[in-house]
Amino acid sequence: MKEMSDAAAATTQSNLPELSVSELAQAVKRTMETNFDRVRVRGELGRVMIAKSGHLYVDLKDADATISTVMWKSNVHQLAFKPEEGLEVVAEGRLSTFPNRSQYQLICERMSPAGVGALLAQLEKLKQKLQGEGLFARERKKPIPYLPRTIGVVTSPTGAVIRDILHRLRERFPCRVIVWPVLVQGPEAAGQVSRAITGFNAVQGRDRPDVLIVARGGGSIEDLWAFNEEVVVRAAAASEIPLISAVGHETDTTLIDYASDHRAPTPTAAAERAVPVRAELIERVTSADGRLKNGLVRGLERRRTELRAAAAKLPRLETLFQIPQQRYDRAAERLNAALVANTRAAQSKLDRVAARLRPEALAQDITRRGELLSRVSARLAPAMKRTLEAHRKHLDGAARMLESLSHKSVLARGFALVHRTDGSLVRAAKDLSPGDEIELTFADDKQSAVIDPSRAPAAEADAAAAKPKAKPKPGGNQGSLF
């Protein structure tokens, strides 16, 4: 009976279909993905690794279990926070298996910090980091221009924020407004806001704003999280254009508020800070104009009074001219007598000079000076003649010596000077090579020549003479020097 029951059991087992390991793994995979196609799991991040491919691999765990979790690269880029070990998160996705290792895993499509506490902890950590780099320092703050010509606004083009800003600007001081439309909430908001700030700073010319307003309405910390992103804070801190942040309500605070040059509690308050009230400005200018005119009138009246008082203390014009007039009259009287005396003195001097310039006196003086010149010439003539004769003899001797030493006398005897084309003198035949161009200077003229290439220098000729003479080639000709 025992043998029959074993045989029956074997027959029962043999009726089951046989599956390969891969088939079983795929069947488990399909079953799990069908029954758990959408789940939300809350847990603490354990091992966190971002592969070179960009995919995120983490362990999602609690006190009793751990689930391997993977998030593909396309979803990693949409994360609004940086996954770190120990951070509590909520992951949403589907369950699947990894057949190669017979292991189930969570394919995560969305991930967010679990609760406000985790977000605030992450926010405080980023705040400390950026503050340590000096991005919130007071000395980095730039003054907001008093009367900007162009205002750049970074916000959503469809919300109430832009309408409030434009309405407030029209009421206070109408000016040119350029809106850079961006998303103000969601995973893509931070990138768009940072690019808008950078883009406004890159604008040149008349379209470049004088001040920027980054604005958004109120919301929860999750709604405002884009303005806590590091990329937005760094773009605000690096902005060369003064920047006003107006994110949320008065009680809301984001990291861009610390990096901006001025924080406005609301978008409407940002518009009020950007421009003055036109009516108040006109009133102030009018008031200043009235005070200026009154001040000028009072100043003129005061100076007119002072001038009249000073003029009353001055003496009369006739009194001022009395003493100079007397001095003038006395000087005029002395001038007539002085002119007469001066004329007489000049006439007397002229008479004395004229007496010396009579013709008889001039003739006598000329005769006397001519006789003196003749006597001097008679004494100097022999000495000058002797001196000139001595110099002539010395010059003749030097000329004869120069002629005897000159190379021209040597050339006249049949010799010639040999120069190269650059003017240098050739002193020996060994200094010349076949084919060199030379210049021959004779006593009467110069001629050019070329050293015959077929003729060797003397040293080579002696060496050639020591060798057996080669049989002359038929038809050989002797070259010519010229």
Beta strands, then each sheet from edge to edge (+ up, - down):
strand 1: 39-50
strand 2: 56-61
strand 3: 66-71
strand 4: 88-98
strand 5: 103-113
strand 6: 150-155
strand 7: 176-181
strand 8: 211-216
strand 9: 243-247
strand 10: 262-263
strand 11: 417-420
strand 12: 437-441
strand 13: 446-450
sheet 1: 1+ 2- 3+ 5+ 4- 1+
sheet 2: 7+ 6+ 8+ 9+ 10+
sheet 3: 11+ 12- 13+
end
